[in-house]
Structure formats: C-alpha cells, structure tokens
Amino acid sequence: MKTIIKYVLIDLLKNRTILIYTLVLAALTISVTGMSDNMSKGMLSLLNITLLFVPIISILFATIYFFNSAEFTELLLAQPIRRKSMLMASYTGIATALGLAYLAGVGVTVCILYNSLAAIALVVSGVLLTLIFSALALLIFVVFKDKTRGIGAAIITALFFTLLFDGLLLAFIYSFSDYPIDEPLLAFISLNPVDLARILVLLQLDAAVMMGYSGALFKKFMGSATGSIYTAVCMFCWMVVPLISAIRIFRKKDI
C-alpha cells in the first residue's frame, strides 16, 4: 500500500495540472492579501476563492485521474493486493497531492500574513474540502463504468454543492418561514460540505454581518467552539461515508 501511495504521489506532484493549480491559488492569494486593507476582507475573499475552486478542481481532477488510471488499477488487482488497500492507496495519493497544492498555494501565505484562528480555520476547511471531494470522486469512479458519464456526474456534483444547494436552502427558508425551522435548517445545512466549510471560517471571524442566516444559527445554538466542532465532525463524516461506500461497492464490482 505504501508503495502505491508513493508511486501515485510522485506521479501527481510531477503533473502539470497540479503545478498550475498551485500557482493559480498562490497568485490569487498574494493578490487578495496585497489589495485587502484588513484581515476580515482578505479572509472573506480567500474563503470565496476556496469555496469556488477547491471543490470543482478536486472532484474533476480526481475523477479524471481515477478513470485514466483504470488500466493500472486492473493490473494491480491481478497481483496479490486487497481491493480495499489498492483503492485507499490511490485515494490517499491523490488527496495528499491536491492537499499539498492547496497548502502551498494558500495555506503558507495566509498563516504567515494573518496568523489567526480564522486563518487556520480557512486552511483546515480547504484541506477538508479537498479530502471530501476527492472521496466523492472515488465514489463516482466505482459507480460509473463509463468515463464520460463519470465526468458528467462529477461536474453535476460540484455545481450542486457550490451553486444549486444554496438556492434550495433559500427556497426551504421561504417556504417554511411561518414555522420554527431553526433546528431543521441546521440539519439541512449539514447536507452541504461547502456551506459547512464557510461556516467553519466565519465562526472564527466572529462577523455576524458576513455569516448570514445559516452561520448565525450555528452561533446562536452552539456557540463558536461547539459550532466549529460540530462543523468539523460533519465534514469528517462527509469524507468517511463516500470512502466506505466506494470500498463496499468496489469489493463487489466485476472488474
């Protein structure tokens, strides 16, 4: 398993797409931090960049990589290697490469310039989103046999969580505005890892104006510390559940 992880990681770190992804994130981070006159504005801009780029790039790149490596996967399965070990090794390699790209592009600069809990929360949320959407990419890979359909599913998944879900959230709030929906709304928000990442950072910024209704709910019901822990646990579940599902499906899949 360690050998497979090492091979995948080395292969990905030499990949041009990973390099470009890192450089684009670094350029955007430097530009934002250079133009922002205070930490809150800078952090909010970087948060928006993270929530837009990380999910889409992570799930698309990982999905394409998994499908392009299908023949290599079949070759490995001909060896005395457990399917679970092979799948986890591939996931670990690609998630690590994408996570390192985010840390190099955003994490280092943010932590040096801002050096705050909000900066740490931003970096943690970016890495968690990378792990989550890489796991979703793995699940898509084992569910779909056709590469085109798999990539289509990855695009739809990314657009749903980054754009469409908030529309459903607003429709939910509008439709049930006459009822006490605070607690159901918290559960509804937990169904989107992107919203959870946003709240994780905004709770540390302690800026009620920027938090919106969902973030204000987390602060009202659980407080900053408890809300952050709950958000992190939910995001961890968002990573683990797709991984477990992918492993179970892959064990029964006819290669």
C-alpha positions in Angstrom: 0.0 0.0 0.0 2.8 2.4 0.9 4.5 1.7 -2.5 1.3 2.5 -4.4 0.8 5.8 -2.4 4.4 6.7 -3.1 4.0 6.0 -6.8 0.7 7.9 -7.2 2.0 10.9 -5.1 5.3 11.2 -7.1 3.3 10.9 -10.4 0.9 13.6 -9.4 3.5 16.0 -8.0 5.1 16.0 -11.5 1.7 16.6 -13.1 1.3 20.0 -14.8 -2.3 20.4 -13.7 -1.2 20.2 -10.1 1.5 22.7 -10.6 -0.8 25.1 -12.4 -3.4 24.7 -9.7 -0.8 25.6 -7.1 0.4 28.6 -9.0 -3.1 30.0 -9.6 -4.0 29.6 -6.0 -0.8 31.3 -4.9 -1.3 34.2 -7.4 -4.9 34.7 -6.2 -3.8 34.6 -2.6 -1.0 37.1 -3.0 -3.2 39.4 -5.0 -6.0 39.3 -2.4 -3.8 39.8 0.6 -2.0 42.6 -1.1 -5.1 44.5 -2.0 -7.1 44.0 1.2 -6.8 46.7 3.8 -7.9 44.5 6.7 -7.9 40.8 7.7 -11.7 40.3 7.6 -12.0 41.5 4.0 -8.9 39.4 2.9 -10.2 36.3 4.7 -13.6 36.6 3.1 -12.2 36.9 -0.4 -9.9 34.0 0.2 -12.8 32.0 1.6 -14.8 32.6 -1.6 -11.9 31.6 -3.7 -11.5 28.4 -1.7 -15.2 27.5 -1.8 -15.3 28.1 -5.6 -12.0 26.5 -6.8 -11.3 23.7 -4.4 -14.5 21.5 -4.7 -14.6 21.8 -8.5 -10.9 21.2 -9.2 -10.6 18.4 -6.6 -13.6 16.4 -7.8 -12.9 16.9 -11.6 -9.2 16.3 -11.4 -9.5 13.2 -9.1 -12.3 11.7 -11.3 -10.4 12.1 -14.5 -7.2 10.7 -12.8 -9.1 7.7 -11.5 -10.6 6.9 -14.8 -7.3 7.4 -16.7 -5.6 5.0 -14.2 -8.3 2.3 -14.7 -5.9 0.0 -16.6 -3.2 0.5 -14.0 -5.8 -0.4 -11.3 -6.8 -3.6 -13.2 -3.1 -4.5 -13.4 -2.7 -4.1 -9.7 -5.7 -6.2 -9.0 -4.1 -9.1 -10.8 -1.5 -9.0 -8.1 -2.0 -10.3 -4.5 -3.3 -6.9 -3.3 -6.6 -6.4 -1.5 -9.1 -4.2 -3.3 -9.6 -2.0 -0.2 -5.8 -1.4 0.1 -5.4 -0.5 -3.6 -8.4 1.8 -3.5 -7.3 3.6 -0.3 -3.8 3.9 -1.6 -5.0 5.6 -4.8 -7.3 7.9 -2.8 -4.6 8.8 -0.3 -2.1 9.6 -3.0 -4.4 12.0 -5.0 -5.9 13.6 -1.9 -2.4 14.2 -0.5 -1.2 15.8 -3.7 -4.2 18.1 -4.0 -4.0 18.9 -0.3 -0.3 19.8 -0.6 -1.1 22.0 -3.6 -3.7 23.9 -1.5 -1.3 24.3 1.4 1.4 25.6 -0.9 -0.8 27.9 -2.8 -3.0 29.3 0.0 -2.0 27.9 3.4 1.6 29.1 3.8 0.8 32.7 2.7 -2.4 33.0 4.8 -0.8 31.6 8.0 2.2 33.9 7.7 0.3 37.1 7.0 -2.7 36.7 9.2 -1.6 34.2 11.9 -5.0 33.9 13.5 -7.6 31.2 14.3 -9.6 32.3 11.2 -6.6 31.7 9.0 -6.1 28.2 10.5 -9.8 27.5 10.0 -9.6 28.6 6.4 -6.6 26.3 5.7 -8.3 23.4 7.6 -11.6 23.9 5.6 -9.7 24.0 2.3 -7.9 20.7 3.1 -11.1 19.1 4.3 -12.9 20.1 1.1 -10.1 18.6 -0.9 -10.4 15.3 1.0 -14.2 15.3 0.8 -14.4 16.0 -3.0 -11.6 13.5 -3.7 -13.6 10.9 -1.8 -16.7 11.8 -3.8 -14.6 11.4 -7.0 -13.6 8.0 -5.9 -17.2 7.0 -5.3 -18.1 8.3 -8.8 -15.3 6.2 -10.2 -16.5 2.9 -8.7 -20.2 3.6 -9.5 -19.8 4.6 -13.2 -18.1 2.4 -15.7 -18.1 5.0 -18.5 -15.6 7.8 -18.2 -17.8 10.4 -19.9 -20.7 9.7 -17.5 -18.4 9.8 -14.6 -17.0 13.2 -15.5 -20.6 14.4 -16.1 -21.6 13.2 -12.6 -18.5 14.9 -11.1 -19.5 18.2 -12.8 -23.1 18.0 -11.6 -22.0 17.1 -8.1 -19.6 20.1 -8.0 -22.2 22.5 -9.3 -24.9 21.2 -7.0 -22.8 21.8 -3.8 -21.3 25.1 -4.9 -24.3 26.7 -6.6 -27.6 24.9 -6.6 -27.8 23.9 -2.9 -27.9 27.5 -1.7 -30.9 28.0 -4.0 -32.7 25.0 -2.4 -31.8 26.4 1.0 -33.4 29.8 0.3 -36.5 28.0 -1.1 -36.7 26.0 2.1 -36.4 29.1 4.3 -39.0 31.0 2.2 -41.5 28.1 2.0 -41.4 27.4 5.8 -40.8 30.9 7.0 -44.0 30.8 9.1 -42.8 27.8 11.1 -40.0 27.3 13.6 -37.4 25.9 11.3 -34.1 26.7 13.1 -33.2 23.2 14.1 -34.3 21.5 10.8 -32.4 24.2 9.0 -29.2 23.2 10.9 -29.7 19.6 9.7 -30.3 20.9 6.2 -27.1 22.9 6.1 -25.2 19.9 7.3 -26.0 18.2 4.0 -23.6 20.5 2.2 -19.9 20.4 2.9 -19.3 23.7 1.2 -21.7 25.5 3.5 -20.1 23.8 6.4 -16.6 25.0 5.4 -18.0 28.5 5.0 -19.5 28.5 8.5 -16.3 26.9 10.0 -14.3 30.0 8.9 -16.9 32.7 9.5 -17.5 31.5 13.1 -13.8 32.3 13.7 -14.1 35.7 12.1 -17.0 36.5 14.5 -18.6 38.8 12.0 -22.3 38.4 12.2 -22.9 40.5 9.1 -20.9 38.1 6.9 -22.2 35.0 8.5 -25.7 35.2 7.1 -28.7 33.3 8.5 -27.1 29.8 8.5 -23.9 31.0 10.3 -25.9 33.0 12.8 -27.9 29.9 13.6 -24.8 27.9 14.3 -23.5 30.6 16.6 -26.9 31.0 18.4 -27.5 27.3 19.1 -24.0 26.1 19.8 -21.6 29.0 20.2 -18.3 29.4 18.3 -16.4 26.5 19.9 -19.2 23.9 19.8 -20.4 25.1 16.4 -16.8 24.7 15.0 -16.5 21.2 16.5 -19.9 20.2 15.1 -19.0 21.5 11.6 -15.6 19.7 11.6 -17.3 16.4 12.6 -19.9 16.8 9.9 -17.2 17.4 7.3 -15.3 14.4 8.6 -18.4 12.3 8.0 -18.7 13.7 4.5 -15.2 12.3 3.8 -15.7 8.9 5.5 -19.1 8.0 4.2 -18.2 8.2 0.5 -15.0 6.3 1.2 -16.8 3.5 3.0 -19.4 3.4 0.2 -16.8 3.3 -2.5 -14.9 0.4 -0.8 -18.1 -1.7 -0.4 -19.2 -1.2 -4.0 -15.7 -1.8 -5.3 -15.4 -5.1 -3.4 -18.5 -6.5 -5.2 -17.7 -4.9 -8.6 -16.8 -7.1 -11.5 -13.6 -5.6 -12.9 
